[in-house]
Amino acid sequence: MQRISLEALARQQLEAAARSGGGRAADTVYGGHEKVLRQTVIALTQGSTLAEHESPGDATLLVLRGRVRLTAGEEGWEGRDGDLIIIPETRHAVEALEDSTFLLTVAKR
């Protein structure tokens, strides 16, 4: 068994995002290409985005710190610390409304 501090990992990723030219950083904490389930801690600095993309399967976004906005077409959802957003199975994008970290969980098809 392995124990991971999401709080510590979120802090590390936010520091890495602040140093990066693109304002984002990520670390997959479980899964990957060989697993069905994948969990990734993603950090975005304020104003940074994950451009519109397809969903690879069932997915959720758990806001660990900050405030983000997920948009899919004309619809949008805002999340803050502790909020869980169920990601629609359509093209969508994520924008950091302030420095933010979130846990992205995907069950690939």
Secondary structure, DSSP 8 states (H G I E B T S, - for coil): -----HHHHHHHHHHHHHHSTTSEEEEEEE--TTSSEEEEEEEE-TT-EEEEE---EEEEEEEEESEEEEEETTEEEEEETT-EEEE-SS-EEEEESSSEEEEEEEEE-
